[in-house]
Amino acid sequence: MVHIYTDVVDVTNEDTDLKEFLQQIGLSESAVAHISAAQLETLRATLKEIAGSENNTAGGGGVSTIVGNLHFRLRKTIFAGLTATATCVASVLSHNPAAMLAAGMGALQTMRALVTRLSDVELEVCVAISEIMRVRQSEGFSRLGATQEEVVARMRQDAPANLHDIIVKLTGGSSPVLKTDVDGGVTRYSVS
């Protein structure tokens, strides 16, 4: 079962429950029907790494992982990021269930990389951008990224005072987390 609580999402480590999890994050039933045993094992490994990451277990929003191999507990913020990322990539491929599944699994790998390498605040910014991208896509916008102002509005009082510095950091370096798109003088950021 996938239980969604106020601050935590609890996923039972059973094949049927892992498939339910994939549907909860936006993959269609027909896409999930294509999942192989190897992909289920990859999903297990990914969820185990995300659930055990410092971003998931430490700090005020962290969750206990004492449930061992029977469950994967995820912070609601991380679950929201997984959902936004998977929904964005999967909806483009809704006509091809196998491609949708592959894209959804790729999105989970992207989120795993983000969760395990970013600070808590950086992760919150990326989740806000992913959620804005998902909304913009569902509303038919061609430019899916988020402006800094949209991120502030989305995060409200949780928006960090140094948001601009965080965005600059996430767009730089040898492997940037965010992509930048400038159109008509408006800069939009999207999760790579």
C-alpha positions in Angstrom: 0.0 0.0 0.0 0.9 3.6 -0.5 -0.1 5.7 2.5 0.0 9.4 2.2 0.1 11.2 5.5 0.4 14.8 6.4 4.2 14.9 6.2 5.2 11.4 5.1 4.5 9.0 2.3 4.9 5.3 3.2 5.3 2.8 0.4 5.2 -1.0 1.2 8.1 -2.9 -0.5 5.9 -5.3 -2.4 5.6 -5.5 -6.2 2.0 -4.5 -6.3 2.6 -1.6 -4.0 5.6 -0.3 -6.0 3.4 -0.4 -9.1 0.7 1.6 -7.1 3.5 4.1 -6.2 4.4 4.6 -9.9 0.7 5.3 -10.6 0.5 7.7 -7.6 3.4 9.7 -9.1 1.7 10.1 -12.5 2.4 7.0 -14.6 -0.6 5.4 -16.3 -1.8 1.9 -15.5 -0.9 0.8 -19.0 2.7 2.1 -18.6 3.1 0.4 -15.2 1.9 -2.9 -16.7 5.1 -2.9 -18.8 7.4 -2.9 -15.8 9.9 -5.7 -15.7 11.4 -7.5 -12.7 14.7 -5.7 -13.4 12.9 -2.3 -13.4 11.2 -3.2 -10.1 14.6 -3.9 -8.6 15.9 -0.6 -9.9 12.9 1.1 -8.4 13.5 -0.6 -5.0 17.2 0.5 -5.1 16.2 4.0 -6.0 13.6 4.3 -3.3 16.0 2.8 -0.7 18.7 5.3 -1.6 16.2 8.2 -1.5 14.6 7.0 1.8 18.0 6.7 3.4 19.4 10.0 2.1 20.2 12.8 4.6 17.6 15.0 3.0 14.9 12.5 3.8 16.0 11.6 7.3 17.8 14.6 8.8 16.5 18.0 10.0 13.1 19.1 11.2 11.3 17.5 8.2 13.2 14.2 8.4 11.5 10.9 8.8 12.5 7.7 10.6 13.6 4.9 8.5 13.4 2.2 11.2 10.9 0.3 9.2 13.8 -1.4 7.3 13.3 -3.3 4.1 9.5 -3.6 4.5 8.6 0.0 3.7 10.1 3.1 2.1 9.2 6.3 4.0 9.6 9.5 2.1 9.1 13.1 3.2 6.1 14.7 1.5 8.3 17.3 -0.2 10.4 14.6 -1.8 7.2 12.7 -2.9 5.9 15.9 -4.4 9.2 16.4 -6.3 9.0 12.8 -7.6 5.4 13.3 -8.7 6.0 16.7 -10.4 9.1 15.4 -12.2 7.6 12.0 -13.3 4.3 13.7 -14.4 6.1 16.2 -16.6 8.1 13.7 -18.5 5.5 11.0 -18.7 2.6 13.1 -20.0 4.6 13.9 -23.1 4.7 10.2 -23.9 1.2 9.2 -22.9 0.6 7.6 -26.3 3.5 5.1 -25.7 3.2 3.2 -22.4 6.6 1.6 -22.6 8.3 5.0 -23.3 6.2 6.6 -20.5 7.5 4.0 -18.1 11.1 4.5 -19.2 10.7 8.3 -18.9 9.1 7.9 -15.4 12.0 5.6 -14.3 14.5 8.2 -15.6 12.7 10.9 -13.7 13.1 8.9 -10.5 16.8 8.6 -11.2 17.1 12.3 -11.7 15.3 12.9 -8.4 17.5 10.4 -6.7 20.5 12.3 -7.8 19.0 15.6 -6.6 17.9 14.3 -3.2 21.3 12.7 -2.5 23.5 15.7 -3.6 21.6 18.9 -2.7 21.0 20.6 0.6 17.5 20.7 2.0 16.9 24.2 0.8 18.2 23.5 -2.6 16.0 20.5 -2.9 13.0 22.6 -1.8 13.7 25.1 -4.6 14.0 22.3 -7.2 10.7 20.8 -6.0 9.0 24.1 -6.3 10.4 24.6 -9.9 9.3 21.0 -10.8 5.8 21.7 -9.5 5.6 25.0 -11.5 6.8 23.1 -14.6 4.0 20.5 -14.1 1.3 23.1 -13.7 2.6 25.1 -16.8 2.6 21.9 -18.8 -0.9 21.0 -17.8 -2.0 24.5 -18.8 -0.5 24.1 -22.3 2.4 26.6 -22.0 5.3 25.9 -24.4 7.9 27.4 -21.9 7.8 25.1 -18.9 10.4 26.6 -16.6 9.7 28.8 -13.6 10.8 32.4 -13.0 12.4 33.4 -9.8 9.2 35.3 -8.9 7.0 32.2 -9.5 9.3 30.2 -7.2 8.9 32.9 -4.5 5.1 32.8 -4.9 5.1 29.0 -4.8 7.3 28.7 -1.7 5.6 31.7 0.0 7.1 32.2 3.5 9.4 29.2 3.0 11.2 31.0 0.2 14.8 31.5 1.3 16.1 35.0 1.4 19.1 34.0 -0.7 17.0 32.4 -3.4 18.8 34.2 -6.2 22.2 32.9 -4.9 20.8 29.3 -4.7 19.5 29.5 -8.3 22.9 30.8 -9.5 24.6 27.9 -7.7 22.2 25.4 -9.2 22.7 26.7 -12.7 26.5 26.7 -12.6 29.3 24.2 -12.2 30.3 21.2 -14.3 26.9 19.5 -13.9 24.2 22.1 -13.4 21.0 21.0 -11.7 18.9 23.7 -13.4 18.7 24.8 -17.0 18.2 28.4 -17.9 16.0 29.6 -20.8 15.7 33.3 -21.6 12.7 34.3 -23.8 11.7 37.9 -24.4 13.7 39.1 -21.4 12.2 36.6 -19.0 14.5 34.0 -17.5 13.0 30.6 -16.7 14.6 27.8 -14.8 13.9 24.1 -15.2 15.2 21.0 -13.6 17.8 19.3 -15.8 
